[in-house]
Structures are given as structure tokens and as C-alpha cells.
Amino acid sequence: MGRLFAIEIIYRGIFQKTLGKHISRSIVLAAHKEDKLGISFGRYGDSPERNGIPAKNFAIVATDEQTLEEGMAKYEPKEVDITIAVDDTLCKGVESWAWYGLQPVNRLLKPGGTLIVTSREQPEALIEMAHRKEYPYKLAIVKGTPSFSGLWVYKDDHTDVRILGAIARILPELFSLESVQKAIMDEWHDELKATSAGKSYERTTSLTVQPNQGNPEEPYRFDFPKWHEMGEGIAIPSIPAGHSFEDPTTHAVGGFRPDRNPTFKKFSTRTMRPVVNFDTCIKCTLCWLQCPDSCFDVTPDGLYDANMQACCGCGVCEAVCPVKDCVTMVNETEFRDNASQWEMWKKDKEGYKTWLEEKIKSHPERSHGFRYRGQYEEQVPEMLEIAREG
């Protein structure tokens, strides 16, 4: 048997679908230049992909046909040489409609394998978000903002070819930079893209992440019921309607908190989250009414608290709020937990005000969604400058 290589690309459903396909397909095309065999494919269960739901593509490459057949006989790779996360907020963990519980972004990495992340963050910030592994792995960063487009729109900002250049540097046994550039010219006939791959190759470095580094929390998971634990008939218990809850300072009971799906945690969908200025909220109810996932809890004092276990980060609440800066979407990399903002505000209003101001300072330019026609084209020059200059 020869050598089998496996690479997974984790991307945001719909927004990065074309990007993920480009990367996985191009990995195989570059390997073909060195007479290796390969196949790229999407994970079967990740379709349909709701906006932002994590999804995967795989590239399987082998040095001979028998080894490739052995690799293809598996439903999907159980371990990979490289994991690529084309959005740095995925470092917090990923869950799609097809998986079961929150999975660490580095879960499939072999010992000594490499996690490649597209990000403007420093390595320390990404390591802190990623769950710990029982053995060392490597981290490499391809500098740039996450390459979000959406639905039928594709933002060609060279993220795909820059990742290919990084792979050539990290895993030269798979393919060389020369093979990558030949594949790029055959596929796109674009010298600038080939140059971008070369610059990424030159800049790419990696560092080793030790088992004692990273998020020590046990990722959320659940067990499937056994056949002997299932009830008779075909009735499926529904989710309860919800209940009132207690104010942490006055201990008054009131408001309404819907019960939510106990197994599917939508927060892994987020690239941004809403932060709420409760001091300026006018209790108009619009965020509560318009939220597509019913993630707002009605508090005992009549305010609206976004439940971060349920929020998918769509930004509708920010869009419909009539009060300037009452709801602001902030990059998910700024947060380390899903704690209640309302409870924080009730316990320490001055401290919450300081916290809120610090978070809003990091308020990024909206990187996805449909704010206005031509938005993506405007962002391309900035990304190309990053590709050229770093």
C-alpha cells in the first residue's frame, strides 16, 4: 500500500460553499501534476446548508490506485493530515445538521497534523478558542478576513489559491508549489493567482500547539437512545412551550423563556453576535418578533435578552431595531462564553456599560449578508492587497 493523504475543508454553509469546492477540487488537480490520484467531495449529510451552518468538503489523495480505493471505501476520513477552517470563528467548534453534538475544529487531525485558519487574529487568540487535543498539532494562519459571499455570489479574493500555497509549504509530500502554480494556470489562466499562491507559500509558518493549550471545556455532546429505550408507536415528544424565570437581583419571577431544542446548539452557526444596550432599549418588541429562531427571552422587567445558546447570528435584530446602537453585531472572536448579557447588566450596570463599549469598539465591517449591491466587489481590492503585501 502507498501513502494516503486526507484534507478536510470546514466552511460556512451557503456563504462559503463555492470557496470550499474550489479548494478541495484544486488540491486534487495539483496532486495530479505529480501523478498522484485523488477525489474531492462534500460530506453527504451537509445538504441542504442553511446560512452559516458549518459544512465540510474533503480531498483524498493517494500515491497509487489501490490506496485511493482503500481511502474511498470509508464514508469519510476518520483522521486527516490537514484541517482547513476558512472562517476563524469555527475554531470555537462546529456542528451541522448532519453531526451530533459540538465537534472540536481539530477533532480529526492526526498527531502532528496542521490546522490552517484564515484569520487576522494572532495565534494565541485562535489557540484559546480551539478545544485541547491529547497530543500536539500545528497551527498555521493564512492572513485575511473570512471570505464570505452568499448564495449565488462569489468573492474571488484569492483565498483559495493562498490556501493552496500554504498546503504546499506545510505538506510538501502532497505536492510542490510548482505543481500548485501549474494547476492554477490550467484552471484559471491567471498569473496573479499563481503569484498569490507563491507569496502565501513564502509567508506560511506554523507553530506547535501542546496538549495543555486551548479551551479545556468538554464539547457539548449527547448519546443516541438505544433501541430498547425508545417508546412504542411513532409519537415524537414535542419541545415544551416555555416558562417564566427569576430576576437575579430582585428575585421577581416573570417574563417568558421558551424551551429550546435540547440537542441542536445553533450557536456554532455564528460569525457575529448581537450585544444589547439595555439602558437605551424602548421595549418595542421588534427584535423579539422578527428573530427567525425565537432566541430572545422576555425578561421579568420587560426587556429582551438574546439567548446565546440559540442565537445563530443572522443580524435581523440589529436591522429592525429602531434605536441607534441599541443592538450591535460584534465579531464572535471577541467572546469566550454564551452567558446572559441581561444578567450581567442586572448585576453590574456600570461594569456592563464598560464591557459593552469595549465590544462595540471591535465592531467589524459586515462581511456577509446582502447589505447592498456591489458590497463584495468593494471588499476584493482590500483582500488582494493582503495577498500581495501580507
N, C-alpha and C positions, 0 to 999 in steps of 0.2 A: 504493500500500500504506500502511496505517496503522501504528500503534505496537503492537508485541508485547511483552508483559511475561511473564517466566518466573520462578517461585519454586520452590525445592526445599525440602522439609522432611525432614531426616535424623533418624530416631528409632530407638530400640532395639526390635528385633522382639518382638512379643507384649506386652512391658511397656508400650509407648507407642503401640501400633497405633491405638487409638481416638483418642488425642490427635492423632496425625499426620493422621488422617482429618478430625477436627473442624477443624483449622487450614486444610488445603488446601481443603476444601469452603466454609468461611466466607470465605476470600479471594475465591472466585468469587461468592458471594452478595453480598458488599459491593461488588464491582465492578459487579454487575448494577444496583445502586442508582444508578449513574452511566451507565447504558445501555451498558456495555461487555459483551462476550461472553466466555465463559470455560468451561473444563473442568478438573476435578480428577481425578487418577488416581494409582494406585500403580504403582510400577515392576514390570513383569510378572515378572521373574525373582526377585523377593524373596519369593516364596511357595513353600513354607512358610517361616516365620520362626522359627528356634529362639530360645530365651530370650536376649535381648541382642544378637543378630546385627544389625548396622546395616542399615536398610532406608530406602526413600525414598517420599515422595509428591510429586507435582508439581501446581502450579496454573499453568495457561496462560490468560492474559487478553489480549484484543485489542480495538482500537477499532472494528473492522469485521469482517464475516463472512469476507471473503476472506483477511485477515491471520490470523484464527484458523485457517482451514483450512490455511494455509501452515505455521503452527506445529504443528498436529496431524499433519501429514504426516511428521514426524520421529518416530523411535522414542521418543526422549526429548530434552529440550533439551540442546544442546551447550554453552550458556552461559546463565547466569541473572543476573537483577538482584539477587536476594536469596537467600542460603542461610540456613536456619534450623536450628540444632542444638539440640534440646530436651534434650540432656544434654551438659554441658561436657567430659566425658571423650572425646567424639567429636572434639574438637579435635586429638587425637593422630593422627587418621587413621581411615579407615573401610574395611572390607572385608566384603562379604556373600557369600553363596553364589553370587550372580549376577555379581559383579565379578571382576576379575582383578588381583590384587595389591593392596597397600595404597594407597588414594587419599587425598590431602590433603583435609581438610574443605572447603577453599576452592577446590578444583580448577576448578569450573565458573563461578566468579564472573567477571563482566565487569570490565574496568578501572573502578575507582571503585565497583564493586558493594559490597554490605554483607553481612557475616556477623553474624547475630543469634544470640546464645547465651543460654540460660537458665543462670544461674550465680550463686553467691555470691562467686566469685573476683574479684580485681582484673584489669583489662585486661592488665597486664603478664604475669600468670600464663598467661592464655589465648593471648596472642601467642607466648610462649615455646614452648607446646605445638604450635601450628599450623605447618605447613610454609611456608616462604617462597614468595612468588609473584614473578614477574618484573616486576610492575607494582603500584602502590599499590591497596589496597582499604580498606574501612571496617569497623570493628568496633563493634557495639552490644550491650550486655548488658541483658537483662531479669532483674532481680534475683529470685532464688528458687532453691530446691533443685530438682533434676530431678524432674519429675512422673511418678514410676513408679507403675504399678499392676501389673496382671498378669492375663493370660488374660481372664477374663470380668469382672474388677473394674475400675472406672474411678474415679479420684480427681478429682472436679470441684473443682479449687482455683484456677480462673480463669487458668491458664497459657495456655490457648488464646486467650481474649479479650485478655489483656495483650499477647500477641504481635501480635494484630491491631492494637491501638492503636499499638504500636511501628512496624509497617509503614506505617500512615497517616502517621506523623511522618517516616519515612525516605524514603518514596516517595510523595509526595502526588499525583503524576501518575496513580498507580494508583487510589487512592480517598482520600476525606477521612475524618476522624474521624466526621463526621456520618453518612456512609454506613455506616461500621462499626457505629455505635451503632444505626442503623435495622435493619441486618441482625441484630444481636444480639437486639433486641426482637422481631423477626419470628420468629427461630429459637427463642429460649429464654424470651421474655416475663419477663425478669429485669432489673430496674433496677440491681441491684448489679453484675451482669456488665457492663452498659453503663458504669457508673461506674468499674469497674476498668480498662476499656479507655481511658477518658478520663484516668485518673491515669497509666497507662503512657505514653500519648501525651505528657503534660506532662513526664514524667521522662526520656524517652528522649533520649539524646545519643549521638553516635558520634565515634570518633577515627580518624585515618588511619594505616594500617599500611604502612610503607615496605618496599620490596623487600629491604632489608638487615636486616629484623626477622623473627624467627621461627626455627623449627627449620631449620638448614641441611642436615640429612641428606637424602639421596636416598631417597624412599619405596621400600619393597620392591616389586618388580615382577618379572614373568617374561614371556617370549615364548612364544607358541603354537608348537608344532612345525609345520614346513612339511609339505605333503603328501608331498614326496619324502623327508622324514626319518622318516616313520612306518614301522614294521616290518610285515612281512607277517603276515597272519592276524588273529585277533581277540583274541589273548592280551594282557592288560594286566599289566605288571610290578607285583608287589606291593611294599609297603614292607618293607624288611629288618627282622628281628626286633630288632636292637639289639646292644649291645656293652658291655664294661666300659670304665672310664676312669680317669684318673690323679688322685690327690690332689695339689693344687697345692703343699703344704708337705712331705709325707713322700715323695711320688712313688710311693707304693704304688698298684698297679693292682688294681682290683676293682670291686665293685658292679655296677650294671646301668643303662644309659641306653637306653631304647627309641628306635629310629629313628622319626621322625615325618613326616607329610606335608610334602614339601619346598616346596609351593606355597601351601597354605592356612594362613595365620597367624591363629590363633584369638584372639590377644591383643587384637585390636580389639573383641572382644566385652565386655571387662571394664569394669565401673564401679568395682570394688574388686579388690584382690589380697590373697592371704594373705601375712603376714610370720610367720616361724617363729623361735621361741626354741629354738635347738639345745641350749642348756645345760639345758633342762628336758624335752627330748624323751626319752621312755622307750622308743622304738623299738617301739611296739605294732603298727605296720604299718597301722593303720586308715585313715589318710589315703591311703596308697598303694593299699589295697584298694578303698576306696569312691570314689575320684576317677573321675567318669564319663568323663574324657578321658585317663586314664593319664598325667597330666602330671608325676607325681613320679618323679624319678631316685633310684635306690637308690645311695647314695654308698659309696665304698670302706670307710668306717668304720661303715657300717650305719645311717646317718641317711637322711632323706628330704627332698630338695630340690625344691621346686616349679619346674619349668621354665617360665619366664615367656614363652617363645615359644609354648607350648602351652596355658597356663592361660587358661580363659575366665572365671574369677572367680565361679564359682557359689556358693562358700562351703560346700560339703559338707565339706571338710576341717576347717574351723572347727567345724562342727556335730558331727562324730563324734569329735573329739579329746577324750580323757578328762582331759587335764591343763589346768588353768585357765590361760588366756592363753598357751598354748604356740603356738597358731595364732590369729592375729587378722586379720580382714579390714579393710583400710585403703583409703580413697578413692584411686582411681587418679590423681587430680590431684597426689598427693604424690610421684609418681615420674617420672623422666626417662629411664629405660632399662629393659631387660629382663635385667639382669645377674644372675648366680647369687648368691643370698643365702648359700648354704653356702660358696662360695669366699671371699666377703667375710669370713665368720665364721672360716674356717680361717686366713686371712692376718692378721687383726687382731681377736681376740676382744673386747678391751675397746672398740675402736672400733665394732665391730658392736653391742655392748650399748648404747652411747650412741645409735647410729643407730636401733636398734630402739625404744628408749624415746621418741625424738622422733617416730617414725612413729605409735606407738600413742597418743600424746597427741592426735593428729589423728583418732583413731578416731571415725567418724561414727555417728549412729543409722542402723540398717539402713533403707534407703529402698525396698527392693523385696524380692520373695520372699514367702513365706507363713509368717511367724513366728507370728502368732496372729490369730484372728478380730477384726476391728474395727481393725486397725492403720492402715489407710489413712484411715478416718474420723477417727481421732485426730490425724492429721497435717494434715487440712484446715484447722482453725482457724488454725494457725501460718501456713500459706500465704496464707490470706485476710487475715491481719494484715499480711503483707508486701505484698499487693496494695493494702491501704488506706494503709499508712504508709511503705512502702519499706524 
